[in-house]
Amino acid sequence: MVRKAETGEGKKKKEEAPGIEESFRRLDELLERMEDEETPLEEAFSLYEQGLGLIKNAGAQIDRIEQKLSLLGEEDQEDTDDE
């Protein structure tokens, strides 16, 4: 029997994108580090890139949630119309 860790599936689960709340928490941390005058410019650029990735991920998650809510709203409307 092949274990998940051997196939790499277990590793993929650990590397999944953070949730929306976690993305915002990490963005706050990145922003604090970027605003620190002691942060070298090159590191600040790297932090900026990381932040863009977190924003993109959070935006995609929010879009998926909005789509689900829209579908639920349509289903609810259809159920109401049937009655």
Secondary structure per residue as TSV (DSSP state, phi and psi in degrees):
chain	resnum	aa	ss	phi	psi
A	1	M	-	360.0	134.8
A	2	V	-	-91.9	127.4
A	3	R	-	-85.1	154.0
A	4	K	H	-57.0	-41.1
A	5	A	H	-61.4	-32.9
A	6	E	H	-73.5	-29.6
A	7	T	H	-87.3	-11.1
A	8	G	T	92.3	-7.6
A	9	E	H	-64.8	-39.3
A	10	G	H	-61.8	-38.4
A	11	K	H	-67.0	-38.9
A	12	K	H	-61.2	-39.5
A	13	K	H	-61.4	-40.5
A	14	K	H	-67.8	-28.6
A	15	E	T	-93.5	8.5
A	16	E	S	-60.4	153.4
A	17	A	-	-62.0	145.5
A	18	P	-	-68.5	157.7
A	19	G	-	-68.9	173.6
A	20	I	H	-60.5	-47.4
A	21	E	H	-62.3	-42.2
A	22	E	H	-65.2	-38.2
A	23	S	H	-60.9	-44.9
A	24	F	H	-66.6	-36.9
A	25	R	H	-63.4	-44.7
A	26	R	H	-67.3	-35.8
A	27	L	H	-61.7	-41.3
A	28	D	H	-59.6	-43.4
A	29	E	H	-63.2	-44.4
A	30	L	H	-61.8	-41.8
A	31	L	H	-62.7	-42.6
A	32	E	H	-60.0	-43.3
A	33	R	H	-66.7	-38.2
A	34	M	H	-67.5	-35.4
A	35	E	H	-76.3	-15.8
A	36	D	-	-68.1	123.0
A	37	E	T	-64.4	-17.7
A	38	E	T	-82.1	-11.3
A	39	T	S	-74.6	122.5
A	40	P	-	-62.2	150.4
A	41	L	H	-57.4	-43.1
A	42	E	H	-61.2	-41.6
A	43	E	H	-66.3	-38.6
A	44	A	H	-61.2	-39.9
A	45	F	H	-64.2	-40.9
A	46	S	H	-63.8	-42.5
A	47	L	H	-63.0	-39.5
A	48	Y	H	-60.5	-45.3
A	49	E	H	-61.9	-42.3
A	50	Q	H	-60.6	-41.8
A	51	G	H	-62.4	-41.2
A	52	L	H	-60.8	-39.9
A	53	G	H	-64.2	-41.0
A	54	L	H	-65.7	-40.0
A	55	I	H	-64.7	-43.5
A	56	K	H	-61.4	-44.9
A	57	N	H	-62.8	-47.5
A	58	A	H	-62.7	-41.2
A	59	G	H	-61.4	-41.8
A	60	A	H	-65.3	-40.2
A	61	Q	H	-64.8	-41.9
A	62	I	H	-63.8	-41.3
A	63	D	H	-59.7	-43.7
A	64	R	H	-63.3	-40.7
A	65	I	H	-65.3	-42.4
A	66	E	H	-61.7	-39.7
A	67	Q	H	-63.2	-43.4
A	68	K	H	-63.0	-43.2
A	69	L	H	-63.6	-39.1
A	70	S	H	-62.8	-44.3
A	71	L	H	-63.2	-41.7
A	72	L	H	-63.5	-39.3
A	73	G	H	-63.7	-40.9
A	74	E	H	-65.4	-43.1
A	75	E	H	-63.0	-41.7
A	76	D	H	-63.6	-40.4
A	77	Q	H	-64.3	-41.4
A	78	E	H	-63.3	-41.3
A	79	D	H	-63.5	-39.1
A	80	T	H	-68.0	-39.7
A	81	D	H	-66.1	-32.7
A	82	D	H	-70.1	-24.5
A	83	E	-	-82.1	360.0
